[in-house]
Amino acid sequence: MTDQSSYFPKFYMTAPSPCPYLEDKHERKVFTELKDEKLSFDRNAILEHFGSSGPTDYSIRLNHSLTLVGFRRSQDIAYRPACENCQECKSVRVPVVLFNRTKSQNRIFNKNQDLIIEIKPNIATEEQFELLKIYIDDRHDDGGMSSITMDEYRDMVESSLINTNIIEYRQEDGKLIAAALTDQMSDSLSMVYSFFDVSKNMNKRSLGVFMVLSHIELAIAKGFDHVYLGYWVKNSPKMSYKANFKPFEVLISDGWSLIK
């Protein structure tokens, strides 16, 4: 008889910690590993067997299935909120065929057509890390990544058992001004983490908005259905921008609901 238990992931719960989005709230997460337990728990052994990117059919299928029910990937785990007395974190995605840019988004899209966009393997560089540090110090200096090291950034980028790229945005002079860590699934793109140049002379570019718009265009070009934007918290200023990419879909108890 086949041991079917080895084909089902084991789920774990984190301890409560302060919520990064809503004051006076605490968050808990349920998570599971994307590694195939039948192979090994040792990351180096997996990477040696499958190559530097390390994707496995098991990890790819599991990540896709969990994404459909609201999980997000971080390194080699998938997680979703499991908070007591709060369900404000909603998984959101943009159905790219239905999406229409607003006049403002059209201006942003056109303003950035001079940028050079390169889709690269998920290999961390010092150049990316320096841009990330400046971004975090300006936008998220009170967050959990405020003291991130190069080794931690390397793990964030390279520790993926699915198909992951880092998309770089450069000026014509070659200067890196934005980057997005992006997962590619069979029918969708998922923006894992993005960061950009926060200097005043870059404000007119609205790089955060442009990166989402460019991912939507990339998904359309690939014939994909959705771009996943992570979690949206309605009353959190940090998350408010996601509501501007309409129509978008929100995962509720009955499934994905279209918001026009």
C-alpha positions as CSV (number, residue, x, y, z in Angstrom):
1,M,0.0,0.0,0.0
2,T,1.3,3.5,-0.9
3,D,1.9,5.9,2.0
4,Q,-0.4,8.7,0.9
5,S,0.5,10.9,3.9
6,S,3.9,11.8,2.2
7,Y,2.0,13.4,-0.6
8,F,0.1,15.9,1.6
9,P,1.9,19.0,3.1
10,K,2.1,19.5,6.8
11,F,0.9,22.9,8.1
12,Y,2.2,24.8,11.0
13,M,1.1,28.0,12.9
14,T,3.2,30.9,14.0
15,A,2.9,32.6,17.3
16,P,1.1,35.9,17.5
17,S,3.1,39.0,16.6
18,P,2.3,42.7,16.1
19,C,0.4,43.3,12.8
20,P,2.5,45.4,10.4
21,Y,-0.6,46.9,8.8
22,L,-3.2,47.6,11.5
23,E,-2.5,49.2,14.8
24,D,-3.4,47.3,18.0
25,K,-3.8,44.1,16.0
26,H,-1.7,40.9,16.1
27,E,-1.1,38.5,13.2
28,R,-0.7,34.8,13.0
29,K,0.2,32.8,9.9
30,V,-0.3,29.2,8.8
31,F,2.5,27.9,6.6
32,T,3.9,24.9,5.0
33,E,7.1,24.0,3.3
34,L,7.2,23.7,-0.5
35,K,9.9,21.1,-0.4
36,D,9.2,17.5,-1.4
37,E,9.6,15.6,1.8
38,K,10.2,12.4,-0.2
39,L,13.4,13.9,-1.5
40,S,15.1,15.8,1.3
41,F,14.8,18.6,3.8
42,D,18.3,19.8,2.9
43,R,18.1,22.8,0.5
44,N,21.7,22.3,-0.8
45,A,20.9,18.6,-1.7
46,I,17.8,19.7,-3.5
47,L,19.6,22.4,-5.4
48,E,22.5,20.0,-6.3
49,H,19.9,17.5,-7.7
50,F,17.7,20.0,-9.6
51,G,20.1,22.8,-10.5
52,S,20.6,26.3,-9.2
53,S,16.9,27.2,-9.7
54,G,15.8,24.0,-8.0
55,P,12.2,23.8,-9.3
56,T,10.5,20.5,-8.8
57,D,7.1,19.3,-10.1
58,Y,5.9,18.8,-6.6
59,S,6.9,22.3,-5.5
60,I,5.4,23.9,-8.6
61,R,2.1,22.1,-8.3
62,L,1.8,22.7,-4.6
63,N,2.6,26.4,-4.8
64,H,0.1,26.9,-7.6
65,S,-2.6,25.1,-5.7
66,L,-1.9,27.1,-2.5
67,T,-1.8,30.4,-4.4
68,L,-5.4,29.7,-5.6
69,V,-6.6,29.6,-2.0
70,G,-4.8,32.7,-0.8
71,F,-1.2,31.6,0.1
72,R,1.9,33.6,-0.7
73,R,5.4,32.3,-1.2
74,S,8.4,33.4,0.8
75,Q,11.6,31.5,0.0
76,D,10.7,27.8,0.3
77,I,7.5,28.2,2.3
78,A,4.0,29.2,1.5
79,Y,1.9,31.1,4.1
80,R,-1.4,32.9,4.6
81,P,-2.8,34.9,7.4
82,A,-4.7,33.0,10.1
83,C,-5.4,35.7,12.6
84,E,-7.9,35.5,15.4
85,N,-10.9,37.9,15.2
86,C,-9.6,39.6,12.0
87,Q,-9.9,38.7,8.3
88,E,-8.8,42.0,6.8
89,C,-5.9,40.6,4.7
90,K,-7.4,39.7,1.4
91,S,-5.5,38.0,-1.4
92,V,-5.9,40.1,-4.6
93,R,-5.2,39.4,-8.3
94,V,-5.7,41.3,-11.5
95,P,-7.5,39.4,-14.3
96,V,-5.3,40.9,-17.1
97,V,-7.8,40.5,-20.0
98,L,-10.3,42.6,-18.1
99,F,-7.9,45.3,-16.9
100,N,-8.1,48.8,-18.4
101,R,-5.5,51.5,-17.5
102,T,-6.9,54.7,-16.2
103,K,-5.8,58.0,-17.7
104,S,-3.3,58.5,-14.9
105,Q,-1.9,55.0,-15.4
106,N,-1.6,55.6,-19.1
107,R,0.5,58.6,-18.4
108,I,2.7,56.7,-16.0
109,F,3.0,53.8,-18.5
110,N,4.0,56.1,-21.3
111,K,6.4,58.2,-19.1
112,N,8.5,55.0,-18.4
113,Q,8.8,53.7,-22.0
114,D,12.4,54.8,-22.0
115,L,13.3,52.2,-19.3
116,I,15.1,49.0,-20.2
117,I,13.3,46.0,-18.7
118,E,15.3,42.8,-18.3
119,I,14.0,39.4,-17.0
120,K,16.9,37.8,-15.2
121,P,17.4,34.5,-13.2
122,N,16.8,34.8,-9.5
123,I,20.4,35.6,-8.6
124,A,20.9,38.4,-6.0
125,T,23.4,41.1,-6.7
126,E,25.1,43.8,-4.6
127,E,23.6,46.4,-6.9
128,Q,20.0,45.2,-6.2
129,F,20.8,45.0,-2.5
130,E,22.0,48.6,-2.3
131,L,18.8,49.8,-4.0
132,L,16.7,47.7,-1.6
133,K,18.4,49.1,1.5
134,I,17.7,52.7,0.4
135,Y,14.1,51.8,-0.4
136,I,13.5,50.1,3.0
137,D,15.2,52.9,4.9
138,D,12.8,55.4,3.3
139,R,9.6,53.4,3.2
140,H,9.7,50.6,5.7
141,D,12.3,51.5,8.3
142,D,10.1,50.2,11.1
143,G,9.4,46.9,9.4
144,G,10.8,43.4,9.7
145,M,13.2,43.9,6.9
146,S,14.9,47.1,8.3
147,S,18.0,45.3,9.2
148,I,18.2,42.9,6.3
149,T,21.7,41.7,5.4
150,M,23.1,40.7,2.0
151,D,23.0,37.0,3.0
152,E,19.3,37.4,4.0
153,Y,18.6,39.2,0.7
154,R,20.3,36.4,-1.2
155,D,18.1,33.8,0.6
156,M,15.0,35.9,-0.2
157,V,15.9,35.9,-3.9
158,E,17.5,32.6,-4.5
159,S,15.8,30.2,-2.1
160,S,12.9,29.3,-4.5
161,L,11.9,25.8,-5.5
162,I,9.6,27.1,-8.2
163,N,10.2,29.2,-11.4
164,T,11.3,32.6,-10.1
165,N,12.9,35.6,-11.8
166,I,14.1,39.0,-10.8
167,I,12.9,41.7,-13.2
168,E,15.2,44.7,-13.4
169,Y,14.3,48.2,-14.6
170,R,17.1,50.4,-15.8
171,Q,17.6,53.9,-17.2
172,E,19.2,54.2,-20.6
173,D,22.6,55.0,-18.9
174,G,22.3,51.5,-17.2
175,K,21.4,52.7,-13.7
176,L,19.2,50.2,-11.9
177,I,16.1,52.1,-10.5
178,A,13.7,49.3,-9.8
179,A,13.4,45.5,-9.4
180,A,10.7,43.0,-8.8
181,L,11.1,39.4,-7.5
182,T,8.4,37.6,-9.5
183,D,7.2,34.0,-9.6
184,Q,6.0,32.5,-12.9
185,M,3.2,29.9,-12.6
186,S,1.6,28.0,-15.4
187,D,-1.1,30.6,-15.9
188,S,-0.1,33.6,-13.8
189,L,2.6,35.9,-12.5
190,S,2.9,36.6,-8.8
191,M,4.8,39.7,-7.6
192,V,6.6,38.5,-4.5
193,Y,8.5,41.7,-3.6
194,S,9.3,44.9,-5.5
195,F,11.5,47.9,-4.6
196,F,12.6,51.1,-6.4
197,D,14.5,54.3,-6.4
198,V,12.8,56.7,-3.9
199,S,14.8,59.8,-4.7
200,K,12.7,62.9,-5.4
201,N,13.7,63.1,-9.1
202,M,12.1,59.7,-9.5
203,N,8.7,60.6,-8.1
204,K,7.3,61.6,-11.4
205,R,7.9,58.1,-12.7
206,S,5.6,56.4,-10.1
207,L,7.8,53.3,-10.4
208,G,5.7,51.2,-8.0
209,V,2.7,51.7,-10.2
210,F,4.7,51.2,-13.4
211,M,6.0,47.9,-12.2
212,V,2.5,46.5,-11.7
213,L,1.5,47.8,-15.1
214,S,4.5,46.2,-16.8
215,H,3.7,42.9,-15.1
216,I,0.2,43.1,-16.5
217,E,1.6,43.7,-20.0
218,L,4.0,40.8,-19.5
219,A,1.2,38.5,-18.4
220,I,-0.9,39.4,-21.4
221,A,2.1,38.8,-23.7
222,K,2.5,35.3,-22.2
223,G,-1.2,34.5,-22.5
224,F,-1.6,34.3,-18.7
225,D,-4.8,34.9,-16.8
226,H,-3.7,36.9,-13.7
227,V,-1.1,38.9,-11.9
228,Y,-1.2,38.3,-8.1
229,L,-0.4,41.4,-6.0
230,G,-0.3,39.8,-2.6
231,Y,-2.5,40.9,0.3
232,W,-4.8,43.9,0.4
233,V,-5.8,45.5,3.7
234,K,-8.6,47.9,3.0
235,N,-7.8,50.3,5.9
236,S,-4.0,50.2,5.5
237,P,-2.4,53.1,3.7
238,K,0.5,50.8,2.7
239,M,-1.9,48.6,0.8
240,S,-4.2,51.2,-0.7
241,Y,-2.5,51.4,-4.1
242,K,-3.6,47.9,-5.0
243,A,-7.2,49.0,-5.2
244,N,-6.3,51.2,-8.1
245,F,-5.8,48.3,-10.5
246,K,-9.4,47.6,-11.4
247,P,-11.1,45.4,-12.0
248,F,-9.4,43.1,-9.6
249,E,-10.4,40.0,-7.8
250,V,-10.5,39.5,-4.0
251,L,-10.5,36.1,-2.4
252,I,-13.4,35.7,0.0
253,S,-15.0,32.7,1.7
254,D,-17.1,31.9,-1.4
255,G,-14.1,32.2,-3.8
256,W,-12.7,34.9,-6.0
257,S,-15.0,37.9,-6.3
258,L,-14.6,40.6,-9.0
259,I,-14.4,44.2,-7.8
260,K,-15.0,46.7,-10.6
